[in-house]
Amino acid sequence: MELTYGSRLRETLAENGMIPFIGVYDTFSAAISARRFDGIFVSGFSFAASYYGMPDIGLISWSDIVGFVQRLRAILPRQHLLVDIDDGYADTEVACHVVSLLESAGASGIILEDQKRPKRCGHLNNKQILSLDEFLPKIEKVIATRKDMVVVARTDAHDLDEVVKRVRAFDEAGADWLLVDGVSRLDTVKAVRAHTSKPLVFNHITGGKSPSLSLTELKAQGISVVLYSTPCLFAAQASIEETIRALKSRDGLLPAGETKSVDLSACQALLEENLLKRTLL
């Protein structure tokens, strides 16, 4: 009997001891990332920027995320798909409905956070969080709703005592993995590690609050899962800006080696790989 996507993710983590997830903003960036990484992260920051052209402030519609995951799974039948669902789109019943739909669509796991709306990127200041009395019933019902999907409970608390309190509560509620977002000091990771045996998740964003550490260094600190939320989005922004500047300055002549770019054959080859994966489903 073939394993479910959630079971496959747990098995991979048990075998490897660590999994990196690459944050993507569309199916194209996911296809490129999947050539070298098995973990694909549906980043809320990246999706909000790509799909809406807006900051990650809670504008994402759950139906858009479900549709995105369906498209990803169609071209990536073997990758692990971890999906950011923010606060579950505000309402507990909606959160449970979305979790059921995502599991049916082939998501391997979801991340549910304790931020209060209006939300902000986890690496920015002035975040507000729900009380435990508000958040725990939601995470408990989501856990009861999923069949086998991995559930990651995320806190955006910054006070260390509050972080530890919430991590312990999430652990007792049955969350599979635990994420403290916007960590600026490794002391926080050490403190959390001392209070739970569950896998810990670490979120990397270039220019964010967290220190830049290698996978080896993070593993030594007790981290099991590493999210890279925005490398594809930031690389795309830099490359597009460079190409457009060159096009403007060259009186409309297409770049021919002066800027970093692919050509038609390279792009077509990637798209044909995706088509082949889809027809083999």
C-alpha positions in Angstrom: 0.0 0.0 0.0 1.4 3.4 -1.0 2.1 5.9 1.8 0.0 9.1 2.0 1.8 12.4 1.5 1.8 13.1 5.2 3.3 9.7 6.0 5.9 10.0 3.3 7.0 13.4 4.8 7.3 11.9 8.3 9.3 9.0 6.9 11.7 11.2 5.0 12.3 13.3 8.1 12.9 10.2 10.2 15.4 8.9 7.6 17.3 12.1 6.9 17.1 13.9 10.2 16.5 17.2 8.4 14.4 18.6 5.5 14.9 21.9 3.7 11.8 23.5 2.1 12.2 26.0 -0.7 9.6 28.8 -0.7 8.0 29.3 -4.2 5.7 31.9 -5.6 4.2 30.0 -8.6 4.2 26.7 -10.4 7.2 27.8 -12.6 9.4 28.6 -9.6 8.3 25.4 -8.0 9.3 23.3 -11.0 12.8 24.9 -11.0 13.2 24.3 -7.3 12.0 20.7 -7.5 14.9 19.9 -9.8 17.2 20.0 -6.8 15.0 19.9 -3.7 12.3 17.5 -2.5 10.7 20.0 -0.1 8.5 22.7 -1.6 7.1 25.4 0.6 4.0 27.4 -0.4 5.1 30.6 1.2 2.4 33.1 2.1 4.8 36.1 1.6 5.8 34.9 -1.9 2.3 33.9 -3.0 0.8 37.3 -1.8 3.5 39.1 -3.8 3.1 37.0 -6.9 -0.6 36.4 -7.1 -1.9 39.8 -5.7 1.2 42.1 -6.0 0.5 42.9 -2.3 2.3 42.4 1.0 1.5 39.5 3.3 -1.2 41.1 5.4 -3.9 38.5 5.3 -5.4 39.2 1.9 -4.9 35.6 0.5 -8.1 33.8 -0.3 -8.2 30.1 0.8 -9.6 29.1 -2.5 -6.6 30.6 -4.3 -4.3 28.6 -2.1 -6.2 25.4 -2.7 -6.1 25.9 -6.5 -2.4 26.7 -6.3 -1.6 23.4 -4.4 -3.7 21.5 -7.0 -1.6 22.9 -9.8 1.6 22.2 -7.9 0.7 18.6 -7.2 -0.2 18.0 -10.9 3.4 18.7 -12.0 5.2 17.6 -8.8 3.8 14.2 -7.9 6.7 13.2 -5.6 7.7 16.4 -3.8 6.8 17.2 -0.2 4.4 20.2 -0.3 4.2 22.2 2.9 1.5 25.0 2.8 1.3 28.2 4.8 -2.4 28.8 5.7 -1.8 31.9 7.9 -4.4 31.8 10.7 -6.6 29.4 8.9 -8.4 32.3 7.2 -9.8 33.6 10.5 -12.6 31.1 11.3 -12.0 27.7 12.9 -14.6 26.0 10.7 -13.1 27.5 7.5 -9.6 26.4 8.7 -10.8 22.8 9.0 -12.5 22.9 5.7 -9.4 24.2 4.0 -7.2 21.6 5.7 -9.6 18.8 4.3 -9.4 20.3 0.8 -5.6 20.7 0.9 -5.2 17.1 2.1 -7.4 15.9 -0.7 -5.4 18.0 -3.2 -2.1 16.3 -2.1 -0.6 18.7 0.5 1.9 17.0 2.8 1.5 19.4 5.6 0.2 22.9 6.7 1.4 25.7 9.0 -1.2 27.4 11.2 -0.1 30.5 13.1 -1.4 32.3 16.2 -1.3 35.9 14.7 -4.2 38.2 15.1 -5.5 40.1 12.1 -4.3 42.3 10.5 -1.4 40.0 10.2 2.2 40.8 9.2 5.2 38.9 7.9 6.7 36.9 10.8 10.0 38.8 10.5 8.5 42.2 10.8 7.8 44.1 14.0 4.4 45.1 15.6 2.8 41.7 15.3 -0.3 40.9 17.4 -1.1 37.4 18.6 -4.2 35.6 19.7 -4.6 34.5 23.3 -4.1 30.8 23.9 -7.7 30.4 24.8 -8.6 31.7 21.3 -5.9 29.8 19.3 -5.8 26.3 21.0 -9.4 25.3 20.1 -8.6 26.1 16.5 -5.3 24.1 16.3 -7.0 21.2 18.2 -9.9 21.1 15.8 -7.6 21.2 12.8 -5.5 18.3 14.2 -8.7 16.4 14.7 -9.9 17.1 11.2 -6.8 16.1 9.2 -6.3 12.4 8.4 -2.6 12.1 8.1 -1.3 15.5 7.0 1.5 17.1 9.1 0.3 20.0 11.2 2.9 22.7 12.1 1.9 25.0 14.9 3.5 28.4 14.6 3.8 31.2 17.2 4.7 34.8 16.5 5.3 35.5 20.2 8.6 37.2 21.0 8.9 37.2 24.8 10.9 34.0 25.6 8.6 32.9 28.5 5.5 33.3 26.3 7.2 31.5 23.5 8.0 28.5 25.7 4.5 28.5 27.2 2.9 28.4 23.7 5.3 25.8 22.3 4.5 23.5 25.3 0.7 24.1 24.8 1.0 23.4 21.0 2.9 20.2 21.8 0.3 19.0 24.3 -2.5 19.8 21.8 -0.9 17.3 19.3 0.9 19.5 16.8 3.4 17.4 14.8 6.1 20.1 14.3 6.6 23.5 16.1 7.7 26.8 14.6 8.8 30.0 16.4 8.9 32.6 13.7 11.2 35.7 13.6 13.8 34.2 15.9 16.7 36.6 16.3 18.7 34.7 18.9 19.7 31.1 19.0 19.0 31.1 22.8 15.3 31.0 21.9 15.9 27.7 19.9 17.8 26.2 22.8 15.1 27.1 25.3 12.4 25.7 23.1 14.4 22.5 22.4 14.6 21.9 26.2 10.8 21.8 26.5 9.8 19.6 23.6 10.9 16.6 21.7 8.9 17.5 18.6 10.6 18.5 15.4 11.4 22.2 15.3 11.1 24.4 12.2 13.3 27.4 11.4 12.3 30.1 8.9 15.0 31.8 6.9 14.3 35.1 5.0 17.1 37.2 3.5 17.1 40.5 5.4 14.9 39.0 8.1 15.4 38.8 11.8 17.0 35.3 12.0 20.7 34.7 11.7 22.0 33.2 8.5 23.1 29.6 9.3 23.9 26.5 7.3 21.9 23.4 7.5 24.7 21.7 9.4 24.7 24.6 12.0 21.0 24.5 12.4 20.9 20.7 12.8 23.5 21.1 15.6 21.0 23.5 17.3 18.2 20.9 17.2 16.4 22.2 14.1 14.8 19.5 11.9 13.0 21.5 9.2 14.3 24.6 7.5 12.1 26.9 5.5 13.5 29.3 2.9 10.5 31.5 2.3 11.6 33.9 -0.4 14.7 32.9 -2.4 12.7 32.4 -5.6 10.7 35.6 -5.3 13.8 37.8 -4.4 15.8 36.2 -7.2 13.0 36.8 -9.7 12.7 40.5 -8.6 16.4 41.1 -9.0 16.7 39.3 -12.4 13.6 40.9 -13.9 14.7 44.4 -12.8 18.2 43.8 -14.3 16.7 42.5 -17.6 14.2 45.3 -17.9 16.9 47.9 -17.2 19.1 46.4 -19.9 16.2 46.3 -22.4 15.4 49.9 -21.8 19.1 51.0 -22.1 19.7 49.0 -25.3 16.8 50.6 -27.2 14.7 47.5 -27.1 17.4 45.0 -28.1 17.0 41.7 -26.2 19.9 40.8 -23.9 22.5 38.5 -25.4 24.7 37.4 -22.5 25.2 40.8 -20.8 22.6 39.9 -18.1 21.8 36.6 -16.4 19.1 35.0 -18.5 17.9 31.7 -20.0 16.9 31.2 -23.6 13.9 29.7 -25.3 15.3 26.2 -25.4 16.1 26.1 -21.7 12.7 27.4 -20.7 10.9 25.1 -23.1 12.8 22.1 -21.7 11.6 22.8 -18.2 8.0 23.2 -19.3 8.1 19.9 -21.3 9.4 18.2 -18.2 6.3 19.4 -16.3 4.0 18.2 -19.1 5.6 14.7 -18.9 5.2 14.5 -15.1 1.5 15.5 -15.5 0.8 12.9 -18.2 2.4 10.2 -16.1 0.0 10.7 -13.1 
